[in-house]
Amino acid sequence: MKKKLLFLLILGLFILGGCGKVGEKDIIKDFSKKVNDSNAYYIEGTLEIVNNEDIYTYSVKVSYAEKDNYKVELNNTVNNHEQIILRNSDGVYVVTPRLNKSFKFQSDWPYNNSQVYLLGPLVDDINGDENRTFSKVDDGYTIVTSVNYPNNSKLVKQEILFDKDVNLKKVTVLDSDGNAQITMKFTKIDLSSKFNDDYFDLKNIIEVKEKESTNTDDNSDANTNNSDTNTNTNTNTNTNTNSGDGNTDDNAGNETKTEETSSIEDVVYPMYIPENTYLTNKEKVDKDNGERLILTFDGDNPFMLIEETVSYEEEHLIVPTYGELELMASTVAIVNDNSVSWIDNNIEYYVVSDKLSKQELLEIARSVSVLPVSK
């Protein structure tokens, strides 16, 4: 009798353990199949990035279509500064509508590191981590995986939350102490979207943004009073087939061209300076349509911080660029072997050094964006 009870107990534990394991496989298989079977999808959500004691918030809209077409619209909710990351057959672009300017470069983005707002890379992270953990929570399931952020070593893992129907709800990227550094909350995911043939064309995007800017200038009061009429409907399939940028939300039409900034009124210093390195020179020079400020830091880890005014381009300007994308707290930066560059509040910043690594350059750059002026 005792042997029989012991056998039943072991069998029960085996069944319970097996059910948990099968549950994990089923959840992963279900999510992977949904994403892999989707030829096009559309996402809306809110992205929060922690930078020291500050939290920067973006409204995010993501469009994807097979054959490597991506469009990620990032709108900083503090200053309404919009940037668009675009990938199509011509290459990868960072588009800044406020300046009527795009930076173009050949890049592996978004496949060169983890991405919290893209479904394919999330599936790859889940399936590629043999040491992932799975747990059932009150409102669904969580999967914790390692992450790949080569330029930010403090980001070590991500917690992916699904509801009970295996719908993706939130991704949280954590540091080694378990503190949330990046959080993406998904408010809408449409896996059956359809887009016009020119939806991912740069020219079409620029034309749509110019039209929005013109409409805003002519009808700013009307857009403000009727913003509710511009929101997305629950079914995204039809709105995506409209000409141009069919997906609109409360922020649509609010992005206008930048006001000209001809002078640098406040000098912005980095909050982080490498050890045994100090400011040795500060020089301001005139440009044709503005100013450039050069801060030189010498010592064991020398670098330069350059700040210069930027202006709106009357005709859209495409700037060929070498480097990779890096999402900082308040903007999208371009990183290469010896520099980091980004645009914030109508000022273009460069951190340049022949000695520092990419991570060290980015640490300096991120400390610049800590200051309130760069929000």
N, C-alpha and C positions, 0 to 999 in steps of 0.2 A: 504493500500500500504506500509506504513511504517512497519507494522508488518510482511508483506511478505518479505521485504528487510532484516529486522532484522533476520528473520528465515533463509533466504538464506546465510546471512553472518555467522551465527552460524554454519550452516551446512557445509559451506566451511572450516571454521576453524577446525571443527571436522574431516573433510576428510583429511585436510592437516596434522593435528596432528596424525591421524590414520596412514597415509602413512609413516610418520617418524618412528613410533613405529614398524610397520610391516617391514620396511626396516631393522631395527636393528635385529629383530628376524630372518629375512631371511638370513642376513649376518652370524649370529651366527650359525644358522641351517646348512647353506651351509658349513662353515668351519668345524664344528663339524662332519658333515657327511663324508666329505673328509677324515678327520683324522681317524675316527672310522671305516670306510670301508677299510682302508689301512692295509693290513697284514704285510707290510714291506715298509720302506721308507729310502731314502738316502738324506742327506742335505750337502751343502757346504755353507760357509759363513765366515764372519770376525767378531770377537768379540773384543770389546774395553772395558777395565776396567779402571776407573779413581781411582787413589790412591793419595790423596792430589793434588799436582800439576803435577803429572806424569800420562801419559796414556800408558797402556800396551796393545799391540795388538797381537791377536792370529789368525792364520788361523784355521778354524774348519771344521772337517768332521764328520758327525754323521750317523751311520747306526743303524737301528732298525728292528727287526723281532718279530712277535708275540711270546707269551710265555716268555716275559720279557728278551729278548736279546737286549742289547744295547752296542754300541761301539762308544765312543766319542774320537776323536783324536784332541789334542790341541797342536799346534805348535807355540811357542813364536817366533814372527817374528824378534825380536831383536837379540837373541842368538841361534835361531834354536833349542832350547831345546824342545823336544817332550815328552808328557805324554799321556797315553791312559787310559780312564776310561772304564772298561769293566764290564758288568753284564751278567751272563749266569746262568745255572742251578746249578753251583758249588758255586756261590757267587759273590761278587763284588771285583774287583781288580783295583789298580792303578799301571799301568805298566810304567816303565822308561827304554826305550830301550837303552839309552846311558849308563846306568849302568848295563844292563842285570839283572834287579831286579824288582820284583812285590811285592806289599803289598796287602794281602788278608784279607778281613773281612766280617762278616755278617752284612748287612746293608739294610735299607729300601730305599736307593738311587735307583731311582731318585724321589721317591714318598714322601719324608719327607720335601720338600720345593719347592718353585718355581724354574723353569728351563727355561732360555731364549732360549736355542737351542733345546729343545725337544717339539714335537707337543702335545703329550698327556697332560702333565702338563699345557700347555698354554690353552688347551680346558677346563681343570678342573678349572683353575683360572677364565676364562671368565664365565663359567656356574655357578660357585660357588659364584660369587659376585653379590648380588642383587642390590648393589648401583653403579654398573659400569655405565660409561657414553659412549655414542655413538655419533659420529659426521661424517658428510660427508665432505671430503676435495677435493681439486681440482683433485688429482690423485687417489682418492679412498675413504677409510673409516678408521677411527681410533676408537679403543675401549680402554678405560682406566679402569683398574681394580686395586684392592689392590693386594699385594704380600705377600708371606710368606717366609721370610728369618730370621729364629729364632736367628741366630748368628750375624745378622747385622741389628740392629733396625733402622738405618737411611734410609734404603731402604723401601719406603712406598707404591709406586704404579708403574705401568708399562703402557706404551703407546704402543699399538699393531697396526701396520699400515698394511693395505691390499690395493692392487690395485683395480681397478674397477671390475676385474674378481674374486675378493675374493682370490687372491694369497697372501700369507704372504710375506711381504717385509722387515719388521724391527720390533724389539722389543727394547724399551728403558726403563730401570728401573731408576726411579727418586727418589731423596731424598725429604724431607719435603719442601725444598725451590724450588723444581722444577728443580733442576740441574741433568743432566744425569750422572749416575754413572756406568751403564753397558749398552752397546749397541751391539745388535746382528743384523748384516745386512745379509740377506739371498740372495745368488747369484744363488742357485740351490736347488730345492726341487723336488725329484722324488718319487711319491707316489705309484709307481708300480715296485719297485725294487725286485730283486730276489738274494738270497745269497746261496752259497754252504753250505752243512750241517755242515762243520767244520769252517765256517767263524768266528763264535764267540768263538771258542775254544782258550784258552790261548796258548797252545802248537803251534797251527798253526800261531798265531800272532807272537810269538817269532821266529819261523822258517823263516817267511817272513821278519822280521826285520833284522835277521842275514844275510839273503841272500842280502838284500838291502845294508847292511853295507859292505859285501864282494864285491859286485859290485861297490860300491862307492870307496873302496880302490883300486880296479883294474882298474877302468875306470872313475876316477874323471874328467879328461879332457873331455871325451866323454859325460858324463852326463851333464856337464856344457854347452857344445856346442850344445847339442841336447835336451835341457830341454823342448822345445816346443813340441817335439814328445811325451812327457809323459803326456800331459794334458788330462783331461776327454773329451769325446765326449758329444754331447748334449743328447744322449740317454744312460741312465745309466743302463738299465735293463741287457744288455748283459755283460757289463764290470763287474757287481757284481757277475756274475756266474762264472767268471774265478777262477782258483785255487788260494787260498791265498787272499791277499789284493788287489783285482782287481781295486780299486779306487786309482788312482795316480794323483798327480798334480805337479806343478813346484817345490815343496819342497820334493817330493818323492825321496828317495835315498840319500838325503843330510845328513840324521841323521847318524852319525858315533859314534862308541864307545868313551867314554870319555877318555881324557888324564888323566893319574894318577896325583892326587894332594896329595902330601905327607906332605905339611906344610901349615899352616895358616899364610899368609903373612900380611894381614890387619885385625885388630880387627874391627868387625862391631857392633856398639852400637845401641840400639833402640832409635828412635827419640821421642817416647812417653814413659814416665815413670810415673806411678801413683803418686798421691800427697803424700808428706811426705815419699818418698821412694828414696833410693840412693844406688849407687854402693859401696860395701864394700870390695869386693875381686875379684881378677882376677888371674886365675890359668891356666897354660898350661901344659898338660901332654902328654907323648908319647904313641901312640898306636902301635900295631904290624906293621901297614903299613901306619902310618900317625900321626896326632896330634888331640888333643881335647882341646878346650878352654872353661873354665867354668867361667861365670860372675855371681856373686852373688849380689843380690840387697836386702837390708834389710830396715825395717821401718814399716809403717802402712800396706803396701801391698807388702809383700816380694815375690820375684820370682827369678828363675835362667834362664839365657839364655846360652844354650850350643851350641857351634859350633864345628863341627868335619869334618875332611876330609872323603870323600867316594871314592871308587875305583870300577873299572869295574870288574864284576864277570865273571870268565871264564865259569862257568856253571850257567844257569839261577837260581836265588835264589828267592824263594817265602817266604815272611816274614808274618806270621800270625799277625794280628793287630787288636786292639780294638779301635773303634772310628767311626766317620762319616767324609764324604768328605766335604771340604770347598774350593771353588775356590777363591784363593787370587789373587792379582794383577799379580804376575809373576809366579805362580805355583799352583799346587793342594796340599792343606794341609790336614792332618788328625787330627781331633779334638776329644778329649775325655774330661772327667770331670775335669782333672787337668793338661792337657798339650796340646800343639799344636806343630806338627812337620811337616817339609817340607824340600825339597831338592832344592837347587838353586846354579847354577854355581859350581857344584861339592862339595858343602859344605852342610852338613845336619844340620839343626837348630832344637832346641827344646826350647820352652818356658814352664817352669814347675812351678806350684804353687799349694799349698793345700788350699790357701785362696781366690784366684781370681776366678771370674766366667769365663765361656767360652767366653763371649763377651769381657771381660777385657783382657783375654789372647790373643784373636785374635786382639785386638786393638794394643797390644804391637807387636805381630807378623807382622801385616800390616805395622807398623812403621819401622820395620827392612827392609822390602822390598822397602821402599821409596828410600833408598840410591842407587846411580847409580851402585855400585858394585853388587847389587842383581838383576839387569836387565839381 
